[in-house]
Amino acid sequence: MKVTDIDHGDWTERRFEPDHSPAGDGKANGGAAPAAAKVEAKAEVAVWPVLGSVAYHGLAGEVVETILPHTEADPAAMLLQYLVSFGNVVSFGTRIGRQSYCIADGAEHYSILYLLLVGPTATGRKGTSAQRIRAVFAKAAPNWVENNIASGLSSGEGILYAIRDAVWGTDKKTGMRVILDAGVEDKRILFDEREFSALLDRMQRPGNSVETIIREAWDCPRVLRTTTKTSPTRATNPCISIAAHITIEEVRQKLNQTSMANGFANRFLYACSRRSKSLPRGGTVDKNAMDRLGAATLEAIDAASATSFVDMTPAAIELWDSIYDKLMAEVPGLIGEIISRGPAQTLRLALVYALLDRAAQIERVHLEAALAVWDYSEASARYIFGDTTGDPLADTILRFLRGAGATGMDRTDISNRLGRHESAAKIDAALGKLLAAGKARYEIEKPATGIGRPRELWFAV
């Protein structure tokens, strides 16, 4: 990744850009995002990621650039909302089942993506990005918008019920096989989850299978099923996508270490989202422009319906071979767990870009765009989780220690800040994790009078 600091006088912008030249010539395939959000606080600018301009390739970029002047939504959030939505629309045909896939290491990858937009509750404009992109698909695929978008991820059974197979049984009177439940023919569903925090809470309940089903659905198995004995549900060729919203504090506190390590967290693309500008009176995109975007999106959808296996061109293969080991490189810690699906995520993104271009193969430009998105997602994950341990208590204590600064805190101070609700053993374990991770240190302060017990003071590193 190429990092560039740009001095704007009273504030500094740091841009994170992809550099995937196989020759290693140092040339970056990027630039600033269109009308990228200006940052006013130097401390924040140092780590907030900016999506490289190469990601705004083709129709996806045209959609964002057309809408952006008229909205406060984050351009990166809109781009990813569009890619996830388009990927779901073209993932399934009622006559042929799942369609448009590529292969990596023997596994079929379809245009199914999970997105987690992370930002402030109101000023992140996460919902605005969804609404703006939804308007394009309302013109291009109105039936999909009406019937294939849902919310309320609560249980594995509930997910599968939305795309369930037909259920057959035997008529007790005639002994003939009859349909008990016609099921759902169209297996596409995009879960638009504006309250992802609530889902993370439900995942902690004993017996809830939602986390397992979400993990398995991303892998696009032939059949997805629940294992409940009372009402087993199955879905053949499931095409489940997710576009979810959450705040930074919520995801840090509620996405626990188990979810980070078991493959749930790394199935999501992370995107930091915030307001791109101030539009007190809002903005309206010209109707003719929206009609044009809808028509172009529909043309790409129609072309994708005739596409099955999508291979790479020789130029794309050359680039892929040159960056594959970098994408596969092991990164220590929880961040490594979260970004460990870089190759698969990049390949799926490249497939979506190719389908948007109505191309028969993934070309180098599609892979470059996908790599830029992945770099942004990785930078977002580092911004969000870079200082977390995966232990909510340890992370809470670390925030307290940072607030205390050079004064530090002893164990009594920490217990009091926690409302005296945590046991000494749990606080000990949390401090041990912070110490082992190099995020905290302690000093032994002897009484000035030489009388009494020494005081153990903890500081954030």
GUZADREN-924493 format. One line per 8 residues: number of its first residue (from 0); their letters; for each residue x, z, y of C-alpha. Coordinates in Angstrom, 1 decimal. Layout:
REM residues N
NUM = a = X/Z/Y ~ ...
REM end
This chain:
REM residues 461
0 = mkvtdidh = 0.0/0.0/0.0 ~ 1.3/-0.8/3.5 ~ 0.8/1.8/6.1 ~ 1.0/0.8/9.8 ~ 0.8/3.1/12.8 ~ -0.6/1.6/16.0 ~ -0.2/3.5/19.2 ~ -3.2/3.3/21.5
8 = gdwterrf = -1.8/5.6/24.1 ~ -3.8/8.8/23.8 ~ -4.5/8.3/20.1 ~ -2.8/6.8/17.1 ~ -4.5/4.6/14.5 ~ -3.1/4.5/11.0 ~ -4.1/1.5/8.9 ~ -3.9/1.4/5.1
16 = epdhspag = -3.5/-2.1/3.9 ~ -2.9/-3.8/0.5 ~ 0.5/-5.4/-0.1 ~ 0.2/-7.3/-3.4 ~ 2.7/-10.2/-3.0 ~ 4.2/-10.8/-6.4 ~ 7.5/-11.9/-4.8 ~ 7.7/-8.5/-3.1
24 = dgkangga = 8.3/-10.2/0.3 ~ 6.5/-7.3/2.1 ~ 3.8/-9.4/3.6 ~ 0.5/-7.6/3.7 ~ -2.8/-9.3/2.9 ~ -4.7/-7.4/5.5 ~ -5.5/-6.3/9.0 ~ -7.9/-4.1/10.8
32 = apaaakve = -11.5/-4.1/9.6 ~ -13.9/-6.0/12.0 ~ -14.7/-3.6/14.8 ~ -13.1/-0.8/12.9 ~ -14.1/2.7/14.1 ~ -11.8/4.1/16.8 ~ -10.6/7.6/16.1 ~ -10.1/10.1/18.8
40 = akaevavw = -8.4/13.0/16.9 ~ -4.8/12.5/15.9 ~ -4.9/14.9/13.0 ~ -7.8/12.9/11.4 ~ -6.4/9.4/12.1 ~ -3.3/10.2/10.1 ~ -5.3/10.0/6.8 ~ -8.6/8.2/7.5
48 = pvlgsvay = -8.5/4.9/5.6 ~ -9.3/1.5/7.1 ~ -10.4/-1.4/4.9 ~ -8.1/-4.4/5.2 ~ -9.6/-7.6/6.6 ~ -8.9/-9.5/3.4 ~ -11.7/-7.6/1.8 ~ -14.2/-9.3/4.1
56 = hglagevv = -13.9/-12.5/2.2 ~ -16.6/-15.0/1.9 ~ -20.3/-14.3/2.0 ~ -19.9/-10.5/1.8 ~ -17.7/-10.6/4.9 ~ -20.1/-12.9/6.7 ~ -23.0/-10.5/6.1 ~ -21.0/-7.6/7.5
64 = etilphte = -19.7/-9.4/10.5 ~ -23.2/-10.7/11.4 ~ -24.8/-7.3/11.2 ~ -22.0/-5.1/12.5 ~ -22.4/-5.7/16.3 ~ -26.0/-4.5/16.0 ~ -25.5/-1.3/14.0 ~ -23.7/2.0/14.0
72 = adpaamll = -23.0/1.7/10.3 ~ -19.5/1.7/8.9 ~ -18.4/-1.9/8.1 ~ -16.7/-0.7/4.9 ~ -19.9/1.1/3.8 ~ -22.0/-2.0/4.4 ~ -19.5/-4.3/2.5 ~ -19.5/-2.0/-0.5
80 = qylvsfgn = -23.3/-1.6/-0.4 ~ -23.6/-5.4/-0.5 ~ -21.1/-5.8/-3.3 ~ -22.9/-3.2/-5.4 ~ -26.3/-4.6/-4.7 ~ -25.3/-8.2/-5.5 ~ -23.5/-7.1/-8.6 ~ -26.7/-5.5/-9.9
88 = vvsfgtri = -28.9/-8.4/-9.0 ~ -26.8/-10.9/-11.0 ~ -26.0/-8.6/-13.9 ~ -29.1/-9.5/-16.1 ~ -31.5/-12.4/-16.8 ~ -34.7/-11.8/-18.7 ~ -34.1/-14.9/-20.8 ~ -30.4/-14.3/-21.7
96 = grqsycia = -29.8/-10.6/-21.2 ~ -26.6/-9.5/-19.5 ~ -24.7/-12.3/-17.9 ~ -21.5/-13.0/-15.9 ~ -18.7/-11.0/-17.4 ~ -14.9/-11.0/-17.6 ~ -12.6/-9.4/-20.3 ~ -9.8/-6.9/-19.9
104 = dgaehysi = -8.0/-5.6/-23.0 ~ -10.8/-6.7/-25.3 ~ -13.6/-5.0/-23.3 ~ -16.3/-6.9/-21.5 ~ -16.7/-6.0/-17.8 ~ -19.9/-6.9/-16.0 ~ -20.7/-6.8/-12.3 ~ -21.8/-3.2/-12.5
112 = lylllvgp = -20.4/-0.8/-9.9 ~ -20.9/2.8/-8.9 ~ -20.4/3.7/-5.2 ~ -20.1/7.1/-3.6 ~ -20.2/7.0/0.2 ~ -18.7/10.2/1.6 ~ -19.0/11.3/5.2 ~ -20.7/13.5/7.7
120 = tatgrkgt = -24.4/14.3/7.2 ~ -25.7/12.4/10.2 ~ -22.8/10.6/11.9 ~ -21.6/9.1/8.6 ~ -24.4/6.5/8.9 ~ -24.4/6.2/5.1 ~ -28.2/5.6/4.9 ~ -28.0/3.1/7.7
128 = saqrirav = -25.5/1.0/5.8 ~ -27.9/0.9/2.9 ~ -30.9/0.0/5.0 ~ -29.0/-2.8/6.8 ~ -27.9/-4.4/3.5 ~ -31.3/-3.8/1.9 ~ -32.8/-6.1/4.6 ~ -30.7/-9.0/3.4
136 = fakaapnw = -31.8/-8.6/-0.2 ~ -35.4/-8.2/0.8 ~ -35.1/-11.9/1.8 ~ -32.9/-13.0/-1.1 ~ -34.4/-11.0/-4.0 ~ -37.7/-9.4/-2.8 ~ -38.8/-8.7/-6.4 ~ -35.6/-6.9/-7.2
144 = venniasg = -35.9/-4.7/-4.0 ~ -39.5/-3.9/-4.9 ~ -39.0/-3.2/-8.6 ~ -35.4/-2.5/-9.4 ~ -34.3/0.2/-6.9 ~ -35.0/3.8/-7.7 ~ -33.9/7.3/-6.7 ~ -34.1/10.7/-8.3
152 = lssgegil = -31.3/10.8/-10.9 ~ -32.3/13.9/-12.7 ~ -31.8/13.5/-16.5 ~ -30.4/11.1/-19.0 ~ -33.9/10.6/-20.4 ~ -35.2/9.8/-16.9 ~ -32.5/7.1/-16.4 ~ -33.2/5.4/-19.7
160 = yairdavw = -37.0/5.6/-19.3 ~ -36.8/3.3/-16.2 ~ -35.3/0.5/-18.3 ~ -36.6/1.6/-21.8 ~ -37.0/-0.7/-24.7 ~ -40.4/-1.4/-26.3 ~ -41.6/1.2/-28.8 ~ -43.4/0.1/-31.9
168 = gtdkktgm = -45.5/2.2/-34.3 ~ -48.0/2.0/-37.0 ~ -51.8/1.9/-36.4 ~ -53.2/4.7/-38.5 ~ -56.5/2.8/-39.2 ~ -55.1/-0.7/-40.0 ~ -51.6/0.2/-41.1 ~ -50.3/-2.7/-38.9
176 = rvildagv = -47.3/-2.4/-36.6 ~ -48.4/-2.2/-33.0 ~ -46.7/-1.7/-29.6 ~ -47.0/1.9/-28.4 ~ -45.1/1.3/-25.2 ~ -44.3/-2.2/-23.9 ~ -41.1/-0.9/-22.3 ~ -39.3/-2.7/-19.4
184 = edkrilfd = -38.1/-6.2/-19.8 ~ -35.8/-6.3/-16.8 ~ -32.9/-4.0/-17.5 ~ -31.5/-3.9/-14.0 ~ -31.7/-0.8/-11.9 ~ -29.9/0.4/-8.8 ~ -30.1/4.1/-8.2 ~ -30.0/4.7/-4.5
192 = erefsall = -29.1/8.4/-4.4 ~ -29.1/9.8/-0.8 ~ -28.8/13.4/-2.2 ~ -26.0/13.1/-4.7 ~ -25.2/16.8/-4.1 ~ -28.5/17.6/-5.9 ~ -27.4/15.5/-8.9 ~ -24.1/17.4/-9.2
200 = drmqrpgn = -26.1/20.7/-9.2 ~ -28.4/19.4/-12.0 ~ -25.3/18.3/-14.1 ~ -24.4/22.0/-14.4 ~ -27.6/22.9/-16.2 ~ -27.2/23.5/-20.0 ~ -28.5/20.6/-22.0 ~ -28.8/18.1/-19.2
208 = svetiire = -27.5/14.7/-20.4 ~ -27.4/12.9/-17.1 ~ -23.6/13.0/-16.8 ~ -23.1/11.6/-20.3 ~ -25.6/8.8/-19.7 ~ -24.0/7.9/-16.4 ~ -20.6/7.7/-18.0 ~ -21.7/5.6/-20.9
216 = awdcprvl = -23.8/3.3/-18.7 ~ -20.8/2.3/-16.6 ~ -19.2/1.0/-19.8 ~ -22.1/-1.4/-20.3 ~ -22.7/-0.7/-24.0 ~ -25.0/-2.9/-26.1 ~ -27.4/-0.1/-26.5 ~ -27.8/3.1/-24.5
224 = rtttktsp = -29.8/5.9/-26.0 ~ -30.6/9.6/-25.7 ~ -30.3/11.9/-28.7 ~ -33.3/14.1/-28.1 ~ -35.4/14.6/-31.3 ~ -38.7/14.9/-29.5 ~ -38.7/11.7/-27.5 ~ -35.6/9.5/-28.2
232 = tratnpci = -35.3/6.7/-25.7 ~ -33.1/3.6/-25.9 ~ -32.3/0.7/-23.6 ~ -30.7/-2.6/-24.8 ~ -28.3/-4.3/-22.4 ~ -28.6/-1.7/-19.7 ~ -27.5/-2.8/-16.2 ~ -27.3/0.5/-14.2
240 = siaahiti = -25.6/0.6/-10.8 ~ -25.4/3.5/-8.4 ~ -25.0/3.8/-4.6 ~ -24.9/7.5/-3.7 ~ -24.3/9.5/-0.6 ~ -22.7/12.9/-0.1 ~ -20.7/14.9/2.5 ~ -17.0/15.6/2.1
248 = eevrqkln = -17.5/19.4/1.7 ~ -20.2/19.0/-0.9 ~ -18.3/16.7/-3.1 ~ -15.2/18.9/-2.9 ~ -17.2/22.0/-3.8 ~ -19.5/20.5/-6.5 ~ -17.5/17.9/-8.3 ~ -15.9/20.3/-10.7
256 = qtsmangf = -12.7/19.9/-12.7 ~ -14.5/18.9/-15.9 ~ -16.2/16.0/-14.2 ~ -12.9/14.9/-12.7 ~ -11.2/15.0/-16.0 ~ -13.8/13.7/-18.4 ~ -14.2/10.2/-16.9 ~ -17.3/10.8/-14.7
264 = anrflyac = -15.5/10.9/-11.4 ~ -13.3/7.9/-12.0 ~ -16.2/5.6/-12.6 ~ -17.1/5.7/-8.9 ~ -15.6/3.8/-6.0 ~ -15.1/6.2/-3.2 ~ -15.6/5.1/0.4 ~ -15.2/7.2/3.5
272 = srrskslp = -18.0/6.4/5.9 ~ -18.6/7.2/9.6 ~ -20.2/5.8/12.6 ~ -18.6/2.6/13.8 ~ -19.8/2.7/17.4 ~ -22.4/4.2/19.7 ~ -25.7/2.2/20.1 ~ -28.1/4.6/21.9
280 = rggtvdkn = -30.9/2.0/21.7 ~ -30.0/0.6/18.3 ~ -29.7/-3.1/17.6 ~ -31.6/-6.0/16.1 ~ -30.0/-8.9/14.2 ~ -31.5/-12.3/15.1 ~ -34.2/-13.3/12.6 ~ -32.7/-16.7/12.1
288 = amdrlgaa = -29.3/-15.1/11.2 ~ -31.0/-12.8/8.7 ~ -32.8/-15.7/7.2 ~ -29.5/-17.5/6.8 ~ -27.8/-14.6/5.1 ~ -30.8/-14.2/2.8 ~ -30.8/-17.9/1.9 ~ -27.0/-17.9/1.2
296 = tleaidaa = -27.3/-14.8/-0.9 ~ -30.1/-16.4/-2.9 ~ -28.0/-19.5/-3.5 ~ -25.2/-17.3/-4.9 ~ -27.7/-15.4/-7.1 ~ -29.1/-18.7/-8.5 ~ -25.6/-20.0/-9.2 ~ -24.6/-16.8/-11.0
304 = satsfvdm = -27.6/-17.1/-13.4 ~ -25.9/-20.1/-15.0 ~ -22.6/-18.2/-15.4 ~ -21.4/-16.3/-18.5 ~ -17.8/-15.7/-19.2 ~ -15.6/-15.8/-16.1 ~ -11.8/-16.2/-16.6 ~ -9.0/-16.2/-14.0
312 = tpaaielw = -7.2/-19.2/-12.6 ~ -3.4/-19.4/-13.2 ~ -2.7/-18.2/-9.7 ~ -4.9/-15.2/-10.1 ~ -3.3/-14.4/-13.5 ~ 0.1/-14.5/-11.8 ~ -1.0/-12.0/-9.2 ~ -2.8/-9.9/-11.8
320 = dsiydklm = 0.3/-9.7/-14.0 ~ 2.4/-8.7/-10.9 ~ 0.2/-5.8/-9.9 ~ -1.2/-4.6/-13.2 ~ 1.5/-2.0/-13.9 ~ 1.1/-0.6/-10.4 ~ -2.6/-0.2/-11.0 ~ -1.9/1.5/-14.3
328 = aevpglig = 0.7/3.8/-13.0 ~ 0.1/7.5/-13.8 ~ -0.6/9.7/-10.8 ~ -0.2/13.4/-11.5 ~ -3.0/15.9/-10.8 ~ -6.7/15.5/-10.2 ~ -6.2/12.5/-7.9 ~ -4.7/10.8/-10.9
336 = eiisrgpa = -7.8/11.5/-12.9 ~ -10.1/10.2/-10.1 ~ -8.3/6.9/-9.6 ~ -7.3/6.1/-13.2 ~ -9.7/3.2/-13.6 ~ -8.0/1.0/-11.0 ~ -7.6/-2.1/-13.2 ~ -11.2/-2.1/-14.4
344 = qtlrlalv = -12.7/-1.4/-11.0 ~ -10.5/-4.1/-9.4 ~ -11.5/-6.6/-12.1 ~ -15.2/-6.0/-11.6 ~ -14.9/-6.3/-7.9 ~ -13.0/-9.6/-8.3 ~ -15.8/-10.9/-10.5 ~ -18.4/-10.1/-7.9
352 = yalldraa = -16.4/-11.9/-5.2 ~ -16.1/-14.9/-7.5 ~ -19.8/-15.0/-8.1 ~ -20.5/-14.7/-4.4 ~ -18.3/-17.8/-3.9 ~ -20.2/-19.6/-6.8 ~ -16.9/-20.1/-8.4 ~ -16.4/-20.9/-12.1
360 = qiervhle = -13.3/-18.7/-12.3 ~ -11.8/-15.7/-10.5 ~ -9.4/-17.1/-8.0 ~ -6.4/-15.5/-6.3 ~ -8.4/-14.9/-3.1 ~ -11.1/-13.1/-5.1 ~ -8.5/-10.8/-6.7 ~ -6.8/-10.2/-3.3
368 = aalavwdy = -10.2/-9.1/-1.8 ~ -10.9/-6.8/-4.8 ~ -7.4/-5.2/-4.5 ~ -8.1/-4.5/-0.8 ~ -11.3/-2.8/-1.7 ~ -9.6/-0.8/-4.4 ~ -6.8/0.3/-2.1 ~ -9.5/1.5/0.3
376 = seasaryi = -11.3/3.4/-2.4 ~ -8.0/5.0/-3.5 ~ -7.1/5.9/0.1 ~ -10.6/7.4/0.5 ~ -10.2/9.4/-2.7 ~ -6.9/10.8/-1.4 ~ -8.5/11.7/1.9 ~ -11.4/13.4/0.2
384 = fgdttgdp = -9.7/15.1/-2.7 ~ -6.0/15.2/-1.7 ~ -6.0/19.0/-1.1 ~ -8.5/20.0/-3.8 ~ -7.6/21.7/-7.1 ~ -10.9/21.0/-8.8 ~ -11.7/24.8/-8.8 ~ -14.4/25.6/-6.2
392 = ladtilrf = -13.2/29.2/-5.8 ~ -9.6/28.2/-5.3 ~ -10.5/25.5/-2.8 ~ -12.7/28.0/-0.9 ~ -9.8/30.5/-0.7 ~ -7.4/27.8/0.4 ~ -9.7/27.0/3.3 ~ -9.8/30.7/4.3
400 = lrgagatg = -5.9/30.9/4.1 ~ -5.6/27.8/6.3 ~ -8.0/29.4/8.8 ~ -5.9/32.6/8.8 ~ -2.7/30.7/9.7 ~ 0.5/32.7/10.1 ~ -1.5/36.0/9.9 ~ -2.2/35.5/6.2
408 = mdrtdisn = -4.7/37.4/4.1 ~ -4.4/40.1/1.6 ~ -6.6/40.4/-1.5 ~ -9.0/42.7/0.3 ~ -9.4/40.2/3.2 ~ -10.1/37.4/0.7 ~ -12.6/39.5/-1.2 ~ -14.4/40.3/2.0
416 = rlgrhesa = -14.6/36.7/3.1 ~ -16.1/35.9/-0.3 ~ -18.8/38.5/0.4 ~ -17.4/40.7/-2.3 ~ -19.2/38.6/-4.9 ~ -16.2/37.5/-6.9 ~ -14.3/39.7/-9.3 ~ -10.6/40.6/-8.9
424 = akidaalg = -9.9/38.6/-12.1 ~ -11.4/35.4/-10.7 ~ -9.6/35.8/-7.4 ~ -6.3/36.4/-9.3 ~ -6.9/33.2/-11.4 ~ -7.7/31.2/-8.3 ~ -4.7/32.4/-6.4 ~ -2.6/31.6/-9.5
432 = kllaagka = -3.8/28.0/-9.4 ~ -3.0/27.6/-5.7 ~ 0.4/29.1/-6.3 ~ 1.1/26.8/-9.2 ~ -0.1/23.8/-7.3 ~ 2.2/24.6/-4.4 ~ -0.7/25.0/-2.0 ~ -0.3/28.7/-1.3
440 = ryeiekpa = 2.5/31.3/-1.3 ~ 2.7/35.1/-0.9 ~ 4.9/37.7/0.6 ~ 5.2/41.4/-0.1 ~ 5.0/43.4/3.1 ~ 6.4/46.9/2.9 ~ 4.8/49.6/5.1 ~ 6.6/50.2/8.4
448 = tgigrpre = 6.7/53.9/7.7 ~ 8.0/53.4/4.2 ~ 5.0/55.4/2.9 ~ 2.2/53.8/1.0 ~ 1.8/50.8/-1.2 ~ 3.3/47.4/-0.3 ~ 0.8/44.8/0.9 ~ 0.6/41.4/-0.7
456 = lwfav = -0.1/38.7/1.9 ~ -1.1/35.2/1.0 ~ -0.6/32.1/3.2 ~ -1.5/28.4/2.9 ~ 1.4/26.1/2.4
REM end
